[in-house]
Amino acid sequence: MTARLTAATAAVVALAACATETPRARPTATPTPSAAAVPAKVIVEDAWVRATTGTKDRSMTAAFMTLTNPGEKAVVLTSATSPVAGMVHLHEMAKAGGRTVMREKAGGISVAAGSHQHLRPGGLHVMLMDLKRPLKAGDEVAVTLAFSDGTKQALTVPVKKFTEEEEHYHPSPSKTPARQ
Amino acid sequence: VTPPVRPTRRRLLGYVGATTAGAVAGAAAGAATARDESAARPEYAVTGASVSPFGVHQAGIEQVTPRSAKLLAFTLLPGTDRAALARLMRLWTADVVALTAGRAAPGDTAPDLAQGNVSLTVTVGLGPAVFELPGLASRRPAGLVEIPAMRHDRLEPRWSGGDLLLVVAADDATTVAHAARRLVSDAEPFARPRWTQTGSWRATDADGKAVTGRNLFGQVDGTGNPASELFTSTVWAGEPEWFRGGTTLVVRRIRMNLGTWDELTRSEQERAVGRRLDTGAPLTGKAESDELDLAAKDGDGRHVIPANAHARLSHHTQNAGRRIFRKGFNYTDEQVTAAGVRTESGLIFVSYQASIAEQFIPLQTRLDQGDALNEWTTAVGSAVFAVPPGYQPDTWVAQSLLA
């Protein structure tokens, strides 16, 4: 387990165009007083998990989604669990020494008040490791997210095929960057 | 017809497109009130809208016919049982919710193609085979029946049948193509494409004002569709319980022989349909919305609207009050062969009704027996579907059937 984590953490991958977090539009509405009176939970949308069938390494994959924080205080996605994974980490793609590496996101994934975080290929993601079974397109997996406000959200997430960036989520220790 | 659209906090906070909740509500109201009064239809109901996928009914039925559409029929794969079909419905629902809001569908390989305010709607239908799956046989709506072969039909398997249907419609063909590709891709583990029909409609005039639109014969096509309470009683089914707020859908691919139609005089063309070509007004009236005077006779004692005119034979007074809500998309199918380009033109006829058995079949049977237009039109494809009721942000399409 430790060895795999190290491999994943140290994996060197090609820089993806969407590695930089750039929301496509800023939120345009501010919470109304009546809405703010109710504790606002983070809104989870567009969640999906990348299939492992047909890939080189079926022991790990990633979940992607958009987190929207309608509240007035930042909320942090602190951890995630899934019955299909022995271990789940919150990862980011970060630049280190001119390369983009995948590594654990220190302190979790923060969603600013009235803002969004897009978890997507090449960027932030929920890393599912030590998978207990292959995940094929058309399956569904349960994922539970825990947030710093004490809330938890149980999701049923579809598994989808994805052809891009094979090496991002199935890093091979011997792989050298194919693209710069 | 449409429940009030309540702009949820989630919508207001939408991170792409900043969906204008007012426009959504306005569009729905327009669709609900303006069916019979084409002059009164608000322009924003036709293009540039953001149509909420949520509601008592699925989107894409009562809305004004959009400019561009694809109808995609699927065949269920052998392993697709009730539980798998439910997974597909959840997948499609999530895709539709994202795409209609202008967001990329989850896992979209070309996310930048997603765009808001393009009037995108996706309507899901279930074919008869769904109700042959274990556990679903007793849930089949009584109105969902196969259409018996009509005398003038020349049905081809390549345009007929289907276990699932998607009607993907928007202001532009690029949006439609992108949405359709995603939905087909996500369906791969469950169903394979059976047929696809691509069509277009022009529901605005030169000034951008909403109009009924024309088929490729040049006829104003869609006049006199039921509106308001009549729309409700015509279209929405009340039973079985899971199907309340659903409807049935007939898709007919109607080949039009434009060559022989062109050989008619304008007067002959107008007598075949019973309406004027320029305005769509009945031959007994002045405006498109004028009611037909089926008793009127000319100086020679002949019916002004002939006995075999399409408008007469399809009129509700001639059919024991039976109505359907019809839409259409023009198609031009061009095939390049060694001998040159072979073009086939026609209409993708779409009708919604509470019951195919009680509404569409008796109407179509009567038209098959005597409609003057039969000489220039031939159905080459036919398919029937049950369209489940609408869904909410926390539910999914067909949940009331499959959960």
Interface residues (C-beta under 8 A of the other chain):
Chain A: P23 R24 A25 R26 P27 T28 A29 P31 T32 A35 A40 I43 E45 D46 A47 W48 R50 F64 M65 T66 T68 P70 G114 H116 K136 A137 G138 D139 E140 T156 P158 K160 K161 F162 T163 E164
Chain B: R9 R10 L12 L13 G14 Y15 V16 G17 A18 A84 R87 L88 R90 L91 A94 V97 A98 R103 A104 A105 P106 G107 T109 S185 D186 E188 P189 F190
